[in-house]
């Protein structure tokens, strides 16, 4: 099962992932059409600025033990067989309890549809739109094992370099 | 052939060369576009502002993020300012080209032009008359000196008017004056663009766009027209001429030299130098049968129009020329020259020779061109090319066989000539409905659009519907390669246009020159409007740039609209982030200036927009 990971040193803050996310969650699926649509297509990830110089996209982690799912009073939030946490718009009553308990602050409130929305990992795409769009590949779509293996490789190289130096 | 390659162009030489490029691991413009994707959405819709260091700022088009830049600029202001800067850059490029030609005329008149002469004395006198310069009993050099100085002064003029703007119908000039968009000087308007778009100056999008019109008019009816008219004086006014187009014009047995870029000052001298017996002998000594000159982009159009030099290809084919392995030198000056040519030429024996102090490129051999010593420098450049011939690697040579016959050289004077000395026959066939109207189709290539697909299909669709097409630039080259620039091309036209073409022996698509020669189209429009006693905006005419990409094209589109002509773009300009600016340019402008923009990437739908527009204009004129 793949997750969306962020390589923490890569983001340039161009917000391209946000644009791609909103476009993917539009009816027309293209920017020029999407910006004129109602309800307004919404981005589901957020490029945050960490002063003074770091930028970082933050998005739903689809937690194994998801606080939002446990907290949802109307049963709108469930987990798909692929492990993706989804919000059923039809069942959402707009109580914002999920927003309250989400440790990442990545659940949005759609003022036109009066429902909560969040990352759905782009079920129509092989790779989520934000990952495909990222010009610096700060966002990657990998399994936990693959991502960890890469991190271990870097750590091991650095440890040996430290010994040599 | 792989579908992926077929989708990039409709031109078989491009398919052929891209397969060669792929096998050799050579990168082209198409791979670089793929590597850029997805491109920044903020830039695509024009809501990114980098004009001060409180920014860069951008407006969230979805309305969740910031709706104003740090200074308070809204999407409307940012989009309009960015557009004005594009117009400024485009007008600057055309007008600086015009300035260079005026400079060459000045040097020539002073006897300091290193090999140039005044080829069209009759045109010199006609232009002198427009400037009230006496011609009786004076030598052409004396007249040229006064004309060059008068034209030179247009660039630094403060209060206007620019003389050539007065070629527009009186109603048009009055409208420009009423709207306060009559240009005061060529350089002044461009400078003012930069002033207005500086932080905290012009923040009213309508006011900004109006200045865009004024700047663009100073290009089309100013700098570009200067470039065209003075080039005709120096190098001759084009007359119908036969030639060929496409990569097949390269000759395996010859030293192949490509002139690429824009200004004819360089290419005219290269053309003279390749005929120099000393250099021809050198080519033979090096094992070639001779020297073969071909043109690319607008420089190609300039030497085609005046001398019938074959066209090697248009904008997106410049890298492919090098990949044929058969080009000894690609000689460039300014505009639309890909910096990738340096690294690419390094994979071959090809000499990539830059010549302008304004335009240097990594990996190029720089042989600086100065008009005072033009012929000597041209000889040195050609010698460098010839000397590269022995280093050609025969195993790398791959020249596609395709080349297509064409007829070009349709200057305004040549069109009037073809009509028997007056515009009346053209007016008659337009009034009778045999020819429904005229469309000017121009502009670049853009790898976002299948190469030449929109150009060729739009033009075919228009002539099929009895609309006479006049074209320039990379559209003209696309049409040449598609066999539309020959009298037999009339077989693809509707019955009315076909009969007119057959009677006159002309193609249904008239090649009027390079991108600055769109000024010729303006002159034709003005003449037709004056003959009918109406404004240009009343005419059954339209403009189109189906595959545009450059800032020059933005200026062109704007001066065409400011001249009162409906203009259809095949690629959306970066303005969609402001619905207000979009509304102004695609709707509101018509009621003010008589012209407006439309955006339509599908060439068949774009043709329909033009057909409908021309039909509506005909109805309004009662014809």
HADDOCK unambig.tbl for C-alpha pairs under 7 A between the chains (distance, minus, plus):
assign (segid A and resid 16 and name CA) (segid B and resid 40 and name CA) 6.00 0.50 0.50
assign (segid A and resid 16 and name CA) (segid B and resid 41 and name CA) 6.60 0.50 0.50
assign (segid A and resid 19 and name CA) (segid B and resid 41 and name CA) 6.62 0.50 0.50
assign (segid A and resid 35 and name CA) (segid B and resid 61 and name CA) 6.13 0.50 0.50
assign (segid A and resid 35 and name CA) (segid B and resid 62 and name CA) 6.05 0.50 0.50
assign (segid A and resid 40 and name CA) (segid B and resid 62 and name CA) 6.66 0.50 0.50
assign (segid A and resid 133 and name CA) (segid B and resid 38 and name CA) 5.56 0.50 0.50
